Amino acid sequence: MSMKHRKLFAAFLLSTSIILSGIAMAAGRDNPKPLIIQEQGSFAVGGTVVKHPGTYDNRNFNNWNPIPEGQTYHGDHAYVFYQIPVKARKLPLVFLHGAGQSSKTWESTPDGREGFQNIFLRRQFGVYLIDQPRRGKAGRSTVATAIDPTPNEQMWYDIFRVGLWPDYFPNVQFPRDAESLNQYFRQMTPNTGPFDLELVSATTAELFDKTGPGILVTHSQGGLPGWYAGIKNTNIKAVVAYEPGSYVFPEGELPEPMPSLTGDLSGRAVPVDDFMKLTKIPIVLYFGDNIPEEPSEQLGAENWRVRLQLGRKFVDTVNKYGGDATLVELPKIGIYGNTHFPFSDLNNVQIADLLSDWMKEKGIDKYK
């Protein structure tokens, strides 16, 4: 190949690379402008230390099999990754994932678009992403469990209201290509120890001692420890809950258990004085589509029917005690097709806009 042809070929490769890069950026991002980060990092928060009796002897080695005498084991902490943009707003967003998930929930979407992590960084919020104790990068548990690789993904497809396997809901805000579904399933991760409500809520609350005042954003299973964290730490200045799994109520006012295909749902009772702490901060709940009002034989529909109905009672109770709680049912405001993961659905920018508007309305989006 002549020098001239080499230059032409190189130019062709460069131009093709630029075009493909531009296509990928357009497909994978809502806004391709550079992100300008002032600071980022990661750390552990909370946790326990187990110390075995005896004396450690570094000459005592058994081919990598543990000899615990005199040794320690750090576990049950949360892992936190954070990014602070230039000219950050006063209150950062702290994100807590749901069951079977990790901080990946808030990162890129299954089809490669920006998740809430980057969307809100672009809106000048500091972001803190939690891996709760015994999950993801916080997998070191002081309590043993068995991880059984039983196939279960079609069940979760239904529970997460993507559709009724193998079909998608006709209006679903989920990409319908095979690779997006592959990525969706692969973001799931197991518990490495038993789920512990007190442990998760305590580490979440402790994180706010380090961050200072901020806004807690929870999803699904993270909803219940989120309410407890809001009770434990006054640095939590607002709670945003995407389809929370359960709720707290004042002692003596716990609703009757609500039966469903996925078991009875009844919430948790807390002292009135503790519940009153949730009335001092703004709260908003968001629920997606394809949740019926009447009992259903569909697993996902029935699971979230009772959780939505109990959420209505929770909001009414908070407001009865003088609080500021709002429940947003997306179909009722003309937004259709959202799954259990509205923050990563195809319309997640629109969902983010709702949150931005709410924070502005509550006066909690101010700059420093």
C-alpha positions as CSV (number, residue, x, y, z in Angstrom):
1,M,0.0,0.0,0.0
2,S,1.4,3.4,-1.0
3,M,1.9,6.2,1.5
4,K,-1.0,8.1,-0.1
5,H,-3.3,5.1,0.3
6,R,-2.1,4.6,3.9
7,K,-3.0,8.2,4.7
8,L,-6.4,7.9,3.0
9,F,-7.1,4.6,4.8
10,A,-6.0,6.2,8.1
11,A,-8.2,9.2,7.5
12,F,-11.1,6.8,6.7
13,L,-10.6,4.9,10.0
14,L,-10.4,8.1,12.0
15,S,-13.6,9.5,10.4
16,T,-15.4,6.2,10.9
17,S,-14.2,6.1,14.6
18,I,-15.6,9.6,15.1
19,I,-18.9,8.8,13.5
20,L,-19.3,5.6,15.5
21,S,-18.2,7.4,18.7
22,G,-20.8,10.1,18.0
23,I,-23.5,7.5,17.4
24,A,-22.6,5.6,20.6
25,M,-22.7,8.9,22.6
26,A,-26.0,9.9,21.2
27,A,-27.5,6.5,21.9
28,G,-26.0,6.1,25.3
29,R,-26.2,9.6,26.8
30,D,-28.9,12.2,27.4
31,N,-26.4,15.0,27.3
32,P,-22.9,14.4,25.9
33,K,-21.3,17.5,27.5
34,P,-18.3,16.8,29.6
35,L,-18.8,16.0,33.3
36,I,-16.7,18.3,35.5
37,I,-16.0,16.6,38.8
38,Q,-14.4,18.5,41.7
39,E,-13.9,15.4,43.9
40,Q,-14.6,11.7,43.8
41,G,-13.7,8.7,45.9
42,S,-15.0,5.7,47.9
43,F,-15.0,4.5,51.5
44,A,-16.6,2.1,53.9
45,V,-19.0,3.2,56.6
46,G,-20.2,1.4,59.7
47,G,-19.5,-2.3,60.2
48,T,-18.3,-4.6,62.9
49,V,-15.1,-6.4,63.8
50,V,-14.9,-10.0,64.9
51,K,-11.8,-11.1,66.9
52,H,-11.0,-14.7,67.4
53,P,-9.4,-15.7,70.8
54,G,-5.8,-16.7,70.9
55,T,-2.6,-15.4,69.6
56,Y,-1.7,-14.8,65.9
57,D,1.4,-16.5,64.8
58,N,2.6,-15.6,61.3
59,R,4.6,-18.8,61.0
60,N,1.4,-20.8,61.3
61,F,0.2,-21.3,57.7
62,N,-2.0,-24.0,56.3
63,N,-2.0,-23.6,52.5
64,W,-4.4,-20.7,52.5
65,N,-6.9,-22.4,54.8
66,P,-7.9,-20.1,57.7
67,I,-6.2,-20.4,61.0
68,P,-8.3,-17.9,62.9
69,E,-6.5,-17.8,66.3
70,G,-5.7,-14.2,67.3
71,Q,-7.0,-12.8,64.0
72,T,-9.7,-10.2,63.1
73,Y,-12.5,-10.0,60.5
74,H,-13.9,-6.7,59.4
75,G,-17.4,-7.0,57.9
76,D,-21.1,-5.7,57.8
77,H,-20.1,-2.3,56.6
78,A,-21.6,-0.3,53.7
79,Y,-19.5,0.7,50.6
80,V,-20.0,4.2,49.3
81,F,-18.8,5.7,46.0
82,Y,-19.2,9.5,45.7
83,Q,-18.7,12.3,43.2
84,I,-18.9,16.0,43.9
85,P,-19.3,18.3,40.9
86,V,-17.9,21.8,40.5
87,K,-20.3,24.4,42.0
88,A,-22.3,21.7,43.8
89,R,-25.6,22.4,45.3
90,K,-25.9,22.5,49.1
91,L,-27.6,19.1,49.6
92,P,-26.2,16.0,47.9
93,L,-28.3,13.0,46.9
94,V,-27.6,9.7,48.7
95,F,-28.8,6.6,46.8
96,L,-29.8,3.3,48.4
97,H,-30.7,0.4,46.1
98,G,-33.3,-2.4,46.5
99,A,-33.3,-6.2,46.8
100,G,-31.0,-8.2,44.6
101,Q,-29.3,-4.9,43.5
102,S,-26.3,-2.8,44.3
103,S,-25.2,0.8,43.5
104,K,-25.2,-0.3,39.8
105,T,-29.0,0.5,40.0
106,W,-28.2,4.2,39.8
107,E,-25.4,4.1,37.2
108,S,-25.9,3.4,33.5
109,T,-29.2,2.0,32.3
110,P,-29.4,-1.5,30.8
111,D,-29.3,-0.1,27.3
112,G,-26.4,2.2,28.1
113,R,-28.0,5.6,28.8
114,E,-27.0,7.7,31.7
115,G,-28.6,6.8,35.0
116,F,-29.5,9.0,37.9
117,Q,-25.9,9.2,39.0
118,N,-24.8,11.2,36.0
119,I,-28.1,12.9,35.4
120,F,-28.0,14.6,38.8
121,L,-24.3,15.2,38.6
122,R,-25.1,17.2,35.5
123,R,-27.7,19.1,37.6
124,Q,-24.9,20.0,40.1
125,F,-25.8,17.6,42.9
126,G,-23.2,15.7,44.7
127,V,-24.0,12.0,44.6
128,Y,-23.3,9.2,47.0
129,L,-24.0,5.6,45.9
130,I,-24.4,2.9,48.6
131,D,-23.8,-0.8,48.4
132,Q,-25.6,-1.9,51.6
133,P,-23.9,-4.3,54.0
134,R,-23.6,-7.8,52.7
135,R,-24.2,-6.8,49.1
136,G,-22.1,-5.9,46.1
137,K,-18.8,-4.2,47.0
138,A,-19.8,-4.5,50.7
139,G,-19.9,-8.3,50.5
140,R,-17.9,-9.1,53.6
141,S,-20.5,-10.5,56.1
142,T,-19.9,-11.6,59.6
143,V,-22.8,-14.0,59.3
144,A,-22.7,-16.9,57.0
145,T,-25.2,-17.7,54.3
146,A,-25.6,-20.1,51.4
147,I,-25.7,-18.6,47.9
148,D,-27.8,-21.0,45.8
149,P,-27.7,-20.4,42.1
150,T,-31.3,-21.4,41.5
151,P,-32.6,-20.0,38.2
152,N,-35.2,-17.3,39.1
153,E,-34.9,-14.5,36.5
154,Q,-38.3,-15.0,34.8
155,M,-39.9,-14.5,38.3
156,W,-38.0,-11.2,38.7
157,Y,-39.0,-10.1,35.2
158,D,-42.6,-10.4,36.3
159,I,-42.0,-9.0,39.8
160,F,-40.2,-5.9,38.3
161,R,-43.2,-5.4,36.0
162,V,-41.3,-5.5,32.7
163,G,-44.2,-7.6,31.5
164,L,-45.5,-11.2,31.7
165,W,-42.7,-13.5,30.7
166,P,-41.9,-13.8,27.9
167,D,-44.0,-10.8,26.7
168,Y,-43.4,-7.1,27.4
169,F,-46.3,-4.9,28.6
170,P,-47.5,-3.1,25.5
171,N,-46.7,0.3,26.8
172,V,-43.6,-0.6,28.8
173,Q,-40.8,1.9,29.2
174,F,-38.1,-0.8,28.9
175,P,-35.9,-1.4,25.9
176,R,-36.9,-4.5,24.0
177,D,-33.6,-5.7,22.6
178,A,-31.9,-8.9,23.9
179,E,-28.7,-7.2,25.1
180,S,-30.6,-4.7,27.3
181,L,-32.4,-7.6,29.0
182,N,-29.1,-9.4,29.3
183,Q,-27.6,-6.4,31.1
184,Y,-30.7,-6.1,33.3
185,F,-30.4,-9.6,34.6
186,R,-26.6,-9.3,35.1
187,Q,-26.9,-6.3,37.4
188,M,-28.5,-8.5,40.0
189,T,-26.3,-9.6,42.8
190,P,-26.9,-11.9,45.8
191,N,-26.8,-11.3,49.6
192,T,-23.6,-12.6,51.1
193,G,-25.3,-12.7,54.5
194,P,-28.8,-12.3,55.8
195,F,-30.6,-9.0,55.1
196,D,-30.6,-7.1,58.4
197,L,-32.9,-4.1,58.6
198,E,-31.2,-2.6,61.6
199,L,-27.8,-3.0,60.1
200,V,-28.7,-1.4,56.8
201,S,-30.6,1.5,58.4
202,A,-27.8,2.2,60.9
203,T,-25.0,2.3,58.2
204,T,-27.2,4.5,56.0
205,A,-27.8,6.9,59.0
206,E,-24.1,6.8,59.9
207,L,-23.2,7.9,56.3
208,F,-25.0,11.1,56.9
209,D,-22.7,11.9,59.8
210,K,-19.9,11.9,57.2
211,T,-21.7,13.7,54.3
212,G,-23.6,16.2,56.5
213,P,-27.1,17.3,55.5
214,G,-28.4,15.6,52.4
215,I,-31.4,13.9,50.6
216,L,-31.9,10.2,50.8
217,V,-33.2,8.4,47.7
218,T,-34.3,4.8,48.1
219,H,-35.6,2.0,46.0
220,S,-37.8,-1.0,46.8
221,Q,-36.3,-3.0,49.7
222,G,-34.2,0.1,50.5
223,G,-37.4,2.0,51.4
224,L,-38.0,0.5,54.8
225,P,-34.4,1.0,56.1
226,G,-34.7,4.5,54.6
227,W,-37.6,5.4,56.9
228,Y,-35.6,4.2,59.9
229,A,-32.5,6.1,58.8
230,G,-34.7,9.2,58.5
231,I,-35.7,8.7,62.1
232,K,-32.1,8.0,63.3
233,N,-30.3,11.0,61.7
234,T,-31.5,14.6,61.4
235,N,-29.0,15.2,58.6
236,I,-31.5,13.5,56.3
237,K,-33.4,16.6,55.1
238,A,-35.7,14.8,52.7
239,V,-36.6,11.2,51.6
240,V,-37.4,10.2,48.1
241,A,-38.7,6.6,47.7
242,Y,-39.2,4.8,44.4
243,E,-41.7,2.0,45.0
244,P,-40.7,1.3,48.6
245,G,-41.2,-2.2,49.8
246,S,-42.7,-1.3,53.2
247,Y,-43.4,1.4,55.7
248,V,-43.4,2.5,59.3
249,F,-46.5,3.6,61.3
250,P,-47.0,4.9,64.8
251,E,-47.5,2.3,67.5
252,G,-51.2,1.6,67.8
253,E,-51.9,2.6,64.2
254,L,-50.4,-0.2,62.2
255,P,-52.7,-1.3,59.4
256,E,-54.1,-4.8,59.3
257,P,-51.9,-7.1,57.2
258,M,-52.7,-7.0,53.5
259,P,-52.6,-10.5,51.9
260,S,-51.2,-11.0,48.4
261,L,-49.5,-13.7,46.3
262,T,-46.1,-12.6,47.7
263,G,-47.3,-12.8,51.4
264,D,-48.9,-10.6,53.9
265,L,-47.8,-6.9,54.1
266,S,-48.3,-5.0,57.3
267,G,-45.5,-2.5,57.8
268,R,-43.6,-1.9,61.0
269,A,-44.7,-0.1,64.2
270,V,-42.4,2.6,65.7
271,P,-42.9,4.8,68.8
272,V,-44.9,7.9,68.0
273,D,-42.0,10.2,68.9
274,D,-39.9,8.4,66.3
275,F,-42.6,8.6,63.7
276,M,-43.0,12.3,64.3
277,K,-39.4,12.8,63.1
278,L,-40.5,11.9,59.6
279,T,-43.1,14.6,59.7
280,K,-40.3,17.2,60.0
281,I,-39.0,16.6,56.5
282,P,-40.5,16.5,53.0
283,I,-41.2,13.0,51.6
284,V,-42.2,11.9,48.2
285,L,-43.1,8.4,46.9
286,Y,-43.1,7.4,43.2
287,F,-44.9,4.4,41.7
288,G,-45.0,3.2,38.1
289,D,-47.5,1.7,35.8
290,N,-49.4,-1.7,35.5
291,I,-50.3,-1.9,39.2
292,P,-54.0,-2.9,39.6
293,E,-56.5,-1.7,42.2
294,E,-58.1,-5.1,42.6
295,P,-56.4,-8.5,43.5
296,S,-54.7,-10.1,40.6
297,E,-53.3,-13.5,39.8
298,Q,-50.3,-11.9,38.2
299,L,-47.2,-12.0,40.5
300,G,-45.8,-8.6,39.9
301,A,-49.1,-6.8,39.7
302,E,-50.2,-8.3,43.0
303,N,-46.9,-7.7,44.8
304,W,-47.0,-4.0,44.1
305,R,-50.8,-3.6,44.4
306,V,-50.6,-4.0,48.2
307,R,-47.4,-2.0,48.5
308,L,-49.0,0.9,46.7
309,Q,-52.1,0.7,48.8
310,L,-50.1,0.6,52.0
311,G,-48.0,3.5,50.7
312,R,-51.2,5.6,50.4
313,K,-52.0,4.8,54.1
314,F,-48.4,5.8,55.1
315,V,-48.7,9.1,53.3
316,D,-52.1,9.8,54.8
317,T,-50.7,9.0,58.3
318,V,-47.6,11.3,57.9
319,N,-49.8,14.1,56.8
320,K,-52.3,13.5,59.5
321,Y,-49.5,14.2,62.0
322,G,-48.7,17.5,60.3
323,G,-46.0,16.1,57.9
324,D,-45.3,16.8,54.2
325,A,-45.7,13.6,52.3
326,T,-46.7,13.2,48.6
327,L,-47.5,10.0,46.6
328,V,-47.0,10.3,42.9
329,E,-48.7,7.6,40.8
330,L,-47.2,8.1,37.4
331,P,-50.1,7.0,35.3
332,K,-52.4,9.4,37.2
333,I,-50.2,12.3,35.9
334,G,-50.1,11.0,32.3
335,I,-46.8,9.1,32.5
336,Y,-47.3,5.5,31.4
337,G,-45.4,2.3,31.1
338,N,-42.9,2.6,33.9
339,T,-41.5,-0.5,35.5
340,H,-40.3,-1.1,39.1
341,F,-37.2,0.8,38.0
342,P,-38.5,4.2,36.7
343,F,-35.1,5.9,37.2
344,S,-33.6,3.6,34.6
345,D,-36.5,3.3,32.2
346,L,-36.5,4.8,28.7
347,N,-38.1,8.0,30.1
348,N,-35.7,8.3,33.1
349,V,-34.9,11.9,32.2
350,Q,-38.6,12.7,32.5
351,I,-38.6,10.9,35.8
352,A,-35.6,12.9,36.9
353,D,-37.3,16.1,35.9
354,L,-40.2,15.2,38.3
355,L,-37.7,14.9,41.1
356,S,-35.9,18.1,40.2
357,D,-39.3,20.0,40.2
358,W,-40.2,18.5,43.5
359,M,-36.9,19.5,45.1
360,K,-37.3,23.0,43.7
361,E,-40.8,23.2,45.1
362,K,-39.5,22.2,48.6
363,G,-36.6,24.6,48.5
364,I,-34.0,21.8,48.9
365,D,-32.1,22.3,45.6
366,K,-30.3,25.5,46.6
367,Y,-26.6,26.1,45.8
368,K,-24.0,26.5,48.6
